[in-house]
Amino acid sequence: MSEVRWGILGAAKFAREFMGPALTLAPGGHVAALATSDPAKADAFRAFAPGLRVHDSFDALLADPAIDAVYIPLPNGLHVEWSLKAMQAGKHVLCEKPMAMQAGDFDRLIAARDAAGVVAAEAFMIVHHPQWQRARQLLADGAVGKLWRIDGAFSFNNRDPGNIRNRADMGGGCLRDIGVYVLGGARFATGLEGTDVRARIQWEDGVDVYAAISAKFGDADYVNFTSIRMHPRQEITFHGDEGVLRLPVPFNARVFGEARLELHRGTSTNTERWPAVNHYELQAAAFNRAVLDGAAYPCPLEFSRGTQAMMDAAFASAG
């Protein structure tokens, strides 16, 4: 295999605008097929995948011998089902987050991955971005001294009742949609696991629209909030006794603003910037390397399971 031939399950807007182009632009792969019951939706995908084959069902795409890997951007509640079906069909799988609705589901996914001998991962793109890799390195090197506190925030305002984020039957809610970033980002940057998780959650029609979470990361206090009912904001800071490391645009780089890292020590601030980096392309390239060369993938299912376990603990704490 010289290139990974990708198939996409469903003509989702996010796949059309972000991940589809990234899968074709990233070295080592290209989009070869799309499964959709509406052939008209394929036209926009042909803009970046002119040789696109269109299947009228997900099962037909999974049966296509000319497809090596599938990208799954379906509603949250369908992720486990179709990830398992894809792996059982011998396809490598990159599935949008949250890949599962509870930590126990990851055990099934890990077992299926190992049985099929494929690469399977949650599409947690931020760990591929150099701002996060640099933050992890600086914290490990003691750039902020002893870590005392981590603060995270991620919010936007979406009140559309038809949007899947506002539909309980589709696995919507702020924690599953964006809480994965503030939880998983802190885990990745520190290399620690969150313990003593406590949460306060506000619900509307069975959907969590605001969640405030506290936890411990080693000796450090961790506090975050996520919401799909508040003005857009995102930020994460790591505060130690010798400095503060701040990521002002940690999750939606280029969309929300310029990716940059600020290290505040004493009266000086050192800022590093990555204005043009596309973390979706980096994610796709890393996945292609894992498939083609056997390279270690930066965000294995075992890591994603840990983030989901924290999310499960938050739901349990809030009752």
N, C-alpha and C positions, 0 to 999 in steps of 0.2 A: 504494500500500500504506500503510494507516494503522497497522497493527500486524503484527508478525511472528507468523505462525502456526506454532507449534513441533510437531514430531513427535518422539517418543522411541523409539529402537530398543532394545527389551528392557525388562522390568519389574524392573530392578535395584533392590536395596534403597536404594542411594545416590540413585538417581533418584527413588525414591518419597519418601524422607525429606528430601532436601536440594535437589537441583537442580530437580526437578519443581516444587515449591512456589515456588522462586526464579524460575523461568521465567515463572510466572503472576503473581507479586507484583511483579516488576520492571516499570517503565513501558516501554511500547512493544511488549509481546508477551504471549502466553498459550499454554498447552499445549492443542493441539487434537486430537492423535491419539497413539496408543500402538500399537506393534507387539509382540504377544506371542502365543505359541501356546496360552497358558492364559488364557481369558477371565476366570477368577475373579480373576486377579492385577490386573485393571483396576479392581476395586472400590475399592481404596485410592487409586488415582490420581483417581478421580471425586470424592474428598473435596475436592480443590483444583481439579479440572477437570471440572465437572458435565456439560459438553457433549461429553465425550471420545468420539471415534470410535476403535474398536478394529480394527486390522488383524491378520490371522492370520499374516502374514509380513513380514519386513523389506522385501522387494521390493515388496509391495503398498503399504506406507506410502510408499516412495520414488516410486511411480507416482501417488500421490494429488496431484492438481493444487491442492488446497486447503491444501497444506503448503508453507511457504516455507523453513523451516530444520529441521535435525534435530540432536538432541543424542544423542551416542553414549556410553553407559556400559558397553559390552561388555568382556569380558576383553581384556587388553592385546594378545594376538596377533591379534585381529580388527580392531583400530583402523584400520590402513592400508587393508585391504580394503574395509571399509564406508564409510570416509571418501571413498575414491576413487569408489565406486559412487554415493554420495550426491551428490558434486559433478558426476559425469557425468549425473546425473538433474536437474541444475540447482538443487540445494538448497544453501543455506548450511549450514555444518557447524561445530558446536562439539563437539569430541571430548575425552573424558577423557584425562588424562595417564597414562602416557606415550603420546603420539599415535602414536609409531613405536618400533620396537625398535632402530633404528640410524639414525645421522645421514643416511645416504644415502637412506633412505626419505622424508625430508623434501623432498628434491629432487623426487621424484615427486609429493608432495602440493602443493608450491609450483607445479609446472608444471600440475597439474590445476586448482588454484585459478585461476591466471591464464587458462587456456584456457576455463574455464567462466564467468569473470567474477563469481565469488561471494566471499563472506566465509568464510574458513575459519580456525579457530584451535584450539589446544590449550587445554583448560579449566584454566589455571594461575591459580587465583583470587586468590592472595596479592598479585599485583601491583596488583589493584584496591582493596586495603585501604588506608585512609589511614595506617595505621602504617608500611607499607612505602613509600608515597609520601613521607611525612614523613622517614623514614630516608634515602631517596635524596636529598632536598633538603638535609638537614643535612650529609650527607657531602660533597655537592657544594659546600656553603658553607664547608667546612673546620671544622665544629664540633668535630671531634676532632683537628684539626691534621693532621700527616702520618700517614697510615694505615700501621701496622706489622703488624697481625695481625688475622685474622678467625677466629673459632671458631664452629663450628656443631654442633648435636646434634639428632637426631630418632630416637626409638625407641619401640617398644611391644612387647608380648609376645603373639604369636599362634602357637600350636603346633597349631592345627587342621589335620590333614593334608588335609582336603577343601577348605579355603579356597584361593581362587585365588592368594593371595599365597604359598602353600606348594606350588604346582604349577608345575613347570618347563614343562610342555606348554601352560600358559596364560600364560606370560611373567611368572611371579611373581618374587619376590625383593625385598629391601629397597631396592636402588638404584633400580629402576624404580618402585616404589611410593612411596617417600618420599625417596630420594636426590635426585630431581628438585627438591625444595623447597630443600634445603640448598645445592645447586649453583646452581639458577636464582635463588634469593633473593639470594645473594651477587653474582651477575652483574647482577641488576636494581638492587640498591642502590648498587653501585659504578660501574656503567656500564663495567666492565672485563671482559676475557675471562680465564679461568683457563688458565695455561700450566704446563708441567713437572708434569703430573698424575701422581701415584704413588698406588698403592692396595694395601692388604692386605685380602683377602676370605676369609671363612669360608663354606663351602658345606655344605648338607645335602640329599641327594637331588637334586642339580642346581640347587638354589636358593641364591642368596646370602642368608644370614641375618644377616651382619654385614659391614660395609665401613668401613674407615678410610682416608680420603683426605687427601693433602696436595697443595698446588699453590701457584702464585704468582699473585697478582692485582696486576699492576704490580710495585711494590717490596714489597708486603705479602705475608707468609706467610699461607696459608690452610690450616686443618685442620678436618676434620669427621669424625663417625662417624654411621652409620645402622644400625639393627638391628630385626629383627622377633622377637628373642628376649630382649629386655631390658625392664626396668621402664620404663613410659612416662616420657619426658622430651623436652622440646624447648626450644631456646634458640639465639640467635645474637648474637654480640657483635662490634663493630668497634672495635678498640683503637688509638688514636693517641698521639702524644706530648703532646697537650693535653687528651685526654678519652677516655671510653669510652661508646659508644652500645650499649645492650642492649635486645633484644626478648625478653622472657621467655615470650611465647606467640605465636611468629611464624607458625605454620602452621595450627593448628586453633583459631583465635579463637572464643570462646564455648563451644566443646566442651571444650577442655583448660583454659580459663580466660579471664580478661579480657584483651583486647588492650591493651597499653600499651607505651610507649617511655620508656626511662630514659636521660637524658644526664648522665653523671657528669663534672664538671669541677672539679678541686681538691677542696674539702671539700663542695661543693654538688651536689645531685642535682635535676634537673628532670624530672618525670614527666608524660607526657601519656597520656590514657586514652580508649578508644573501646569502652565496655561493650556497646553495642547494635548496632554495625555488623554487617551480614550481607554478607560478601564475595561470596557466591554471587549475591545479588541485584544487587550492584554489577557483577559480571561479566556477568550477563544483560543488564542495562541498557546497558552499554558495547557489547555485541554488537548489541543492537537498534539503537542509534544508528548503528553502523557500517553496518548493513543499510539503515536507513530514511533516514539523512541523509548517508551517506558519510563519517562521522567516522572519524578514524584510530583503529584498535584498539590498545590499550596493549600487547598481547602477540601480535605477528604470528608467523607460522610461522617466519620467519627467526630470531627470538629463540629459539623453542623448539628450533630446530635446533642452536643454539650450546650449549644445555644438554645435549642428547643427545650432541653431540660430546665434551663433557667426560666424560659417562658412558661413552661408547665408549672413551675414553682410559684411564679407570679400569679397565675390564674388561681392556683390553689390557695394562696395567701389571701387573695381578695374574696374568696368564697364564691 
